[in-house]
């Protein structure tokens, strides 16, 4: 589904990502961890085609990322979204489908039904007419997840979807993400290593270079934010 071959990226003389070689199968759920500034968000932007590698190759279903953007759903960090923009929750979810809208932002009935179905699944149906900017952090993240799924993407990229929200809401978001496992190919940047480790196929540790690890290979120190060459247990 996704391949990065000998990818290098940086600005000016500084390399942010170096010699990245990863392969992701259809339906995989991948956890992405690493220190702040290590290149995690940059990796997602390269996969989406918003950044160009300095060298190397990126392929999504053997095509260039720019050709595959309509197959990708993206959930940014909640803090990076403009909460002052005057839009309802339902309008936010429908916004990627603007090309399908009629006069004055009217959408076909089947799209509204799909949006409401996503809001229902994410516990947001009662907030559909609420201003997005008035939502709490956890509810806003759920709305952004619904928005990312309205076009039925094959690939879902999530950049710390549970940052700065309470534990109960975090668990609900993870439960929904896990329900998509196998149906979507999912890459999720997270600091909640202990929470996700039993549900992912692989862990990518991003710190300029990208280490690909099986869950059983990940040292417990990683959950504390201490990133180093993994210490393997006797079961490995």
C-alpha positions in Angstrom: 0.0 0.0 0.0 2.7 2.5 1.0 6.5 2.3 0.2 9.3 4.7 1.0 12.6 3.9 -0.5 15.9 5.6 0.5 14.0 8.8 1.3 15.9 11.9 2.5 14.2 15.2 3.4 15.4 18.4 4.9 15.6 22.2 4.6 18.8 23.8 3.4 21.7 21.7 4.7 19.8 20.2 7.6 18.3 16.7 7.2 15.1 16.1 9.1 14.6 12.5 7.8 17.5 10.4 6.6 17.5 7.1 4.5 13.9 6.1 5.3 12.9 2.7 4.1 9.5 1.4 5.1 6.8 -0.7 3.6 3.2 -0.8 4.8 0.6 -3.4 3.8 -3.0 -2.8 3.1 -5.1 -2.8 6.3 -2.1 -2.3 8.6 -2.4 -0.2 11.8 0.9 1.4 12.4 1.9 3.4 15.5 4.4 6.2 15.0 6.4 7.3 18.0 9.5 9.5 18.6 10.7 12.6 20.3 9.4 16.1 19.5 11.1 17.4 16.4 12.1 13.9 15.3 10.2 14.1 12.0 6.9 12.3 12.7 4.6 15.0 11.2 7.1 15.5 8.4 6.8 11.8 7.5 3.0 12.2 7.2 3.3 15.2 5.0 5.7 13.4 2.7 3.3 10.5 2.4 0.5 13.0 1.5 2.7 14.7 -1.1 2.7 18.1 0.6 6.5 17.8 0.9 8.9 16.5 -1.7 11.8 14.3 -0.7 15.3 15.6 -1.4 16.0 12.1 -2.8 14.4 8.7 -2.8 11.0 7.5 -3.8 7.5 7.5 -2.2 4.8 5.3 -3.7 1.1 4.8 -2.7 -0.3 1.8 -4.5 2.7 2.2 -6.9 1.6 5.8 -7.7 3.0 9.2 -6.7 1.4 10.7 -3.6 -0.1 13.6 -5.5 -2.2 11.2 -7.6 -3.5 9.5 -4.5 -4.5 12.4 -2.2 -8.2 11.6 -2.7 -7.5 8.2 -1.2 -6.1 9.7 2.0 -7.9 11.0 5.1 -5.9 13.2 7.4 -6.5 14.2 11.0 -4.2 17.0 12.2 -3.5 17.7 15.8 -6.5 19.5 17.2 -4.3 22.5 18.3 -3.4 23.1 14.6 -7.0 23.6 13.4 -8.6 27.0 13.3 -11.3 27.0 15.9 -12.4 30.5 15.1 -13.7 29.6 11.7 -17.5 29.9 11.8 -18.7 26.4 10.8 -21.0 23.9 12.3 -19.9 20.3 13.1 -22.0 18.9 10.3 -20.6 21.5 7.8 -17.1 20.6 9.0 -17.6 16.9 8.3 -19.1 17.6 4.9 -16.4 20.2 3.9 -14.1 17.8 1.9 -17.1 17.1 -0.3 -17.7 20.7 -1.3 -17.4 19.8 -5.0 -20.6 17.8 -4.5 -22.6 20.7 -3.0 -25.4 22.5 -4.7 -26.4 26.1 -4.3 -25.7 27.8 -1.0 -23.7 24.8 0.4 -26.6 22.3 0.0 -25.3 18.7 -0.2 -27.0 15.6 -1.7 -29.1 13.7 0.8 -26.8 10.6 0.7 -23.8 12.7 1.8 -25.8 14.2 4.7 -26.9 10.7 5.7 -23.3 9.5 5.6 -22.0 12.5 7.6 -24.7 11.9 10.2 -23.9 8.2 10.3 -20.2 9.1 11.1 -21.3 11.6 13.7 -23.5 8.9 15.3 -20.7 6.4 15.4 -18.4 8.9 17.1 -21.0 10.1 19.6 -21.5 13.5 18.0 -24.9 13.4 16.5 -26.4 15.7 19.1 -23.6 18.3 18.3 -24.2 18.4 14.5 -25.5 21.9 14.5 -23.1 23.2 17.2 -20.3 25.6 16.2 -17.1 23.6 15.8 -15.2 26.2 17.7 -17.3 25.7 20.8 -16.5 22.0 21.1 -14.1 20.6 23.8 -10.8 19.2 22.6 -12.0 15.6 22.7 -15.2 16.3 20.8 -13.3 18.4 18.3 -11.0 15.5 17.6 -13.9 13.2 17.0 -15.3 15.7 14.5 -12.0 15.9 12.7 -11.9 12.1 12.5 -15.5 12.1 11.0 -14.4 14.7 8.5 -11.4 12.6 7.4 -13.7 9.6 6.7 -16.5 11.3 4.7 -14.8 10.5 1.4 -14.2 6.9 2.4 -10.4 7.0 2.1 -8.2 3.9 1.9 -5.4 5.4 3.9 -6.0 7.3 7.2 -3.2 9.4 8.7 -3.7 10.6 12.3 -1.3 13.1 14.0 -1.6 12.7 17.7 -5.4 12.3 17.6 -5.7 12.0 21.4 -3.4 14.8 22.6 -4.6 17.1 25.4 -7.8 15.2 26.1 -9.1 13.3 29.1 -8.6 9.5 29.5 -12.2 8.5 29.0 -12.5 10.4 25.7 -9.1 9.1 24.6 -10.2 5.5 25.1 -13.4 6.2 23.0 -11.3 7.6 20.1 -8.9 4.6 20.2 -11.8 2.2 20.3 -13.2 3.7 17.1 -9.9 3.8 15.4 -9.3 0.1 16.2 -12.7 -0.7 14.7 -11.4 0.5 11.3 -8.4 -1.9 11.5 -8.2 -4.1 8.4 -10.7 -1.8 6.6 -8.4 1.2 6.4 -4.6 1.4 6.3 -3.9 3.6 9.3 -0.8 5.4 10.4 -1.1 7.1 13.8 1.4 9.4 15.5 1.0 9.0 19.3 2.7 9.3 22.7 0.3 6.7 24.2 2.6 3.7 23.5 1.2 1.5 26.2 -2.3 2.0 25.1 -1.8 1.1 21.4 0.9 -1.5 21.5 -1.4 -4.5 21.6 -3.4 -3.3 18.6 -0.7 -2.3 16.0 1.1 -4.5 13.5 4.3 -2.4 13.7 5.8 0.6 15.5 7.8 3.2 13.6 10.2 5.0 15.8 11.1 8.3 14.1 14.2 10.2 15.2 15.7 11.4 11.9 16.0 7.8 10.8 13.0 5.5 11.0 13.2 2.2 12.9 10.5 -0.4 12.1 9.8 -2.6 15.1 7.3 -5.3 16.0 5.4 -4.6 19.2 7.3 -7.3 21.1 10.6 -5.6 20.3 9.7 -2.2 21.8 11.5 -1.5 25.1 9.3 -0.3 28.0 11.5 2.8 28.1 9.9 4.1 24.9 6.6 4.5 26.8 8.5 7.0 29.0 9.8 9.0 26.1 13.3 7.5 26.2 14.1 6.6 22.7 17.2 4.4 22.0 18.2 1.2 20.2 15.4 -1.2 21.4 16.1 -3.7 24.2 14.6 -7.0 23.2 13.2 -9.4 25.8 14.0 -13.1 26.0 10.8 -13.9 24.1 12.1 -12.2 21.0 
